[in-house]
Amino acid sequence: MGAPSDTVTVFPKPLPSPLPEDLLASINAHLSTLTPEAILRWGLDHLPNLYQTTAFGLTGLVSIDMLSKITDNPPPLIFLDTLYHFRETYELVEEVKQRYGYVDAKHGDNAEGKRIYVYKPEGCDSAADFEEKHGENLWENDENTYDYAVKVEPARRAYEHLNVKSVITGRRASQGGDRANLQPLEVDATGLFKLNPLFNWPFSIVEWHINSNNVPRNKLLSQGYKSIGDWHSTSKVKEGEGERDGRWKGKEKTECGLHKDYFAMKARAKLQAQSESVVVSA
């Protein structure tokens, strides 16, 4: 007598868009029972035009390491260079390239191999360029516009250039804030599939994988940092503080805008630009 067929775990390849809510719920019920490696394998099989967005935090590094063992052809990486990363973060990018064999790529570059695409704020190659365009300390004067300029707009530009339909993220529920109820698979307001393979891993297990597999990591992690973003909005955490308590310290903010409603962020940025135009013309 043969093994019973399991129709519950059979899903379309690739997934359709828009994705019916009942199908998304079934997928998450299935993925919630799997290991991160199995979730990644499932994503490779089912998600269309899959890329990995990463700022080279610990969770993203674990996914990069796992994918290196799962496939010789992992999804390309997209690194959003805000121009305000720590020097140690840029050093880590180079270390990851050497360790896992990624090379810089450009839109239209069809060369084979592991690719990393770097996107910066529109029209800017340096912090000086950004400040000439937006003024100094934009993150203090208009945080929403800053988030849109350095993360949201470059991400959408990358998705359009590269025809990205799905991304692997480094978010986890244990990071708290807006991530507390995170599911393995999400679909955002634009229809983008977001796969969160380590959604249910606590920080201790992430750290265990990094140490056990000798995965490259940011040197700042040995100096009291746990979650590392831009230098101006990242601080060390004290004993007993949460993993992301060093991000935007003293503020209620928990996300940079990349995982918020894109259309709301775009509308807010457009209104701000119009307001500035009126002030200048006056």
C-alpha positions, 0 to 999 in steps of 0.5 A, a space after each residue: 500500500 503506497 504512502 498517502 498523497 499530501 495535497 495540502 503541501 502542493 502549491 502552484 509553481 510559480 505562485 500567482 499574483 495576486 495571491 488569494 488570501 486563503 492560499 496565502 494562509 495555507 502556505 503560511 500554515 505549511 511553511 510554519 512547520 519547516 526549518 529555515 533551510 526548507 523554507 528557502 528551498 520552497 522559495 526557490 521552487 515557488 517564488 517568481 523572480 526571486 532576489 535577496 535584499 540585505 543590509 548584511 545583518 546577522 539574519 541576512 548573513 545566515 540566509 546567504 550561508 544557508 543558500 550557499 549550501 542549498 544551491 550553486 545559483 542562489 538568488 542575486 543580492 540587492 544591497 541598498 547603500 544609504 551612503 551612511 553605513 558604518 565603515 565596518 559594514 562596507 568592509 563586511 560586504 567585501 568579505 561576503 563577496 570573497 567568502 561566497 563568490 559574489 561579484 558586483 553587477 549592473 542592470 543589464 549585466 547578464 554574466 553568469 555567477 553570483 551577483 550583487 546589485 548595489 542601489 544608492 539614493 537617486 542621483 547620489 554617489 556619496 553622502 556629500 551628493 546627498 546632502 547637497 541635494 537634500 540638505 544636512 541631517 535630513 534624518 533629523 529634520 524630516 525622517 520620513 523623507 530620509 527613509 523614502 530617499 535612502 531606502 524606499 525609492 532605491 528599493 522600488 527602482 531596483 525592483 523595477 529595473 530587475 523585474 523583482 517579484 519576490 524577495 528574501 528578507 532578514 526579518 524575525 518575529 523576535 525582533 519585536 515592534 512591527 515584526 512581532 506577528 511576522 509570518 513566513 510569507 507576506 505579500 505587500 501593497 505592491 504585490 511583492 512576495 516577501 519570504 522571511 525564512 528565519 521568521 521564528 528564530 530567536 537571536 540566540 539561534 541566529 548567533 549560534 548558526 553564525 558562530 558554528 558556521 564561521 559566517 562573516 559578521 560585522 566587526 561592530 557586533 563585538 563592540 556592543 552592537 546587535 542590529 546595525 543600520 546607518 551610523 547616525 541612528 545606531 547605538 550600542 545596546 545595554 545588558 537586558 535590552 532588546 536586539 533592536 533597541 539600539 536602532 533609533 534610540 529614544 524613538 517609537 520607530 521600529 522600521 526604516 520604511 522599507 517594510 511599510 506601506 509603499 504607496 503611503 510613503 510615496 504620497 508623503 514624499 511627494 507632498 513634502 517635495 511639493 511643499 518645499 517647491 512652494 517655499 523655494 518659489 515663494 
